[in-house]
Amino acid sequence: MLLVEDDDLMRRSFTVALERYGYRMKAVADGLTGLELFRDERFDLLILDVMLPGLDGIGLCRRVRETSLVPVLMMSARGDGLDVVAGLEAGADDYVVKPVDTYVLVARIRSLLRRATYAPAAGPGRTTDDGEPTSEGRLLVFGDLTIDTGGLEVCVSGSPVALTPTELKLLLEFAAHPGIVLERHTLLRNVWEYGWDGDSRVVDLCVQRLRGKLGRDRIETVRGFGYKLRR
């Protein structure tokens, strides 16, 4: 796991705390060094502070997303709305506001890592063959959108679409309930695994990213309620 945090005390304390939970950590103090290390080594998850020297966390997240779908957790010292939105728009999967309790940070990390290894069971939907579920999952078809729940592959008009683990799990949640409106707090619980009322902006921005990859009309907004996948 790679931590990019310019505050020396926080960097050391986060590193020690997460290592106690069994995570293997590498920590650096600036964005450019973080980018170089990311390109040289393989990491299961990145934790990026927003305010970094050289290359800030939002810029670093964008650079990472050019080549990788690795889970990214952003940290903001202010909880500033613009920081949060910019980080999520850049491709981050979730964020925390500093100061953050270790147990909250670990809970978010565990949730992200579970999404990265997510293997869903077969869900409802029209299938291309006999419609029977198999151990490999099912091929769900919604117009020109196809979702292979076994191979975890998504295609639009036959062309593969690269989704982050969070985007994929969100899409699978919609696909399991086609045509049904899912409220934001339901999505926060089932996708982000929040055990409390989280910030619905993570849902809105992830839906926005999905629309950019799948088509603007694929996921419909039902004002005052939530979102639904069109059949």
Secondary structure as UniProt FT lines:
FT   STRAND          2..4
FT   HELIX           8..20
FT   TURN            21..22
FT   STRAND          26..28
FT   HELIX           31..40
FT   STRAND          46..49
FT   HELIX           57..65
FT   TURN            66..67
FT   STRAND          72..76
FT   HELIX           81..89
FT   TURN            90..91
FT   STRAND          94..97
FT   HELIX           102..116
FT   TURN            135..136
FT   STRAND          139..142
FT   TURN            143..144
FT   STRAND          145..148
FT   TURN            149..152
FT   STRAND          153..156
FT   TURN            157..158
FT   STRAND          159..161
FT   HELIX           165..175
FT   TURN            178..179
FT   STRAND          182..183
FT   HELIX           184..190
FT   HELIX           201..214
FT   TURN            216..217
FT   STRAND          219..222
FT   TURN            223..225
FT   STRAND          226..229
//
